[in-house]
Amino acid sequence: MTQGKIKRTLIGKVVSDKRAKTITVLVERRVKHPLYDKIVVKSSKYHAHDENGEYKVGDIVEITESRPLSKTKNWVATRLVQKAAEV
């Protein structure tokens, strides 16, 4: 019986949806500075696969790790956590 690896999931904000079938997701995390003991916000951007183009800028989405889909893309958008506020 083969055991599948547990895939990592992250939650972040969509900052770009210009590319075809791809969104850019900004994930922020809070860490304590080792010397100054201050909470610092660090961020990373991930390219995620969005097959139907359903996610727009400002949406909060969950992304899951997957096999490499392109040179920079190895995450897949799995669900919408919160819709962007209408302006």
N, C-alpha and C positions, 0 to 999 in steps of 0.2 A: 504494500500500500504506500503510495507516494504522498508525502506531506507537503502542501503548498506553503510558500513563505508568506508571512503576514505582511501585507502591504502598508506602507506609511500613508497617512492621510494628513493634510494640512488645510487650514481655513484661511482665506485671504480675500483681498479686494481686487476686482478686475480693474486694471489701469489702462489696458489697450485691447481693442477688438478689431483692429484694422486688417490683420492678416487673415487669409482664408482658412477656416476651420481651426484657428488658433487664437487663444486669448493669453494675455500676459497677466499674471496674478502676483500681487505684492503681499507677502506674508511677513508680518511683524511679530517679533518676540521680545520679551522683556527679560534682561539679564542683569545681575548685580555686578558692578565693576569690581575686579579683584582687589584693587588697591584702595579706591575711594569709597567703596560700599554704597555707591549711588546706583539706583535702578536706571539702566540705559535701554533705549529702544533700538534694537537692531532689526534690519529688514533684508529680505532676499526676494528677487523676482524669479518666477518660474514661468516657462511657456507650457501651456496645457492644451490638450486636444479638445476641441469643441465641434463635434461632427455636424450638428444642425445649426450652428451659429445662434444659439438661443440665449447666450449670456452677453450682457451689455456692460459698458463702462459704469462703475459704481456698485455693481452687484457684489454681494458677499457670497463666495462659492467654496465648496469643498473639492479639493483635488486629491487624486490617488496616484501613487507611483505605478508605473507600468513599464513594459519593454520599450526600448528606444524606438520612437516613431519617426524621428528625423535627427539631424545633427544636434539640435538644441532642445528637442522636445521629448521628454520621457515621463510626462504626467498627463492624466486624463481628468477633465472636469466631471465630477460624478453627480453633484446635486446643488441646487440653489438653496442657500441658507437664508438670505435676505435680499429682497428686490431693492434696486436703487430708488432713492426718493425722487419723485417727479419734480422738476424745476418749473 
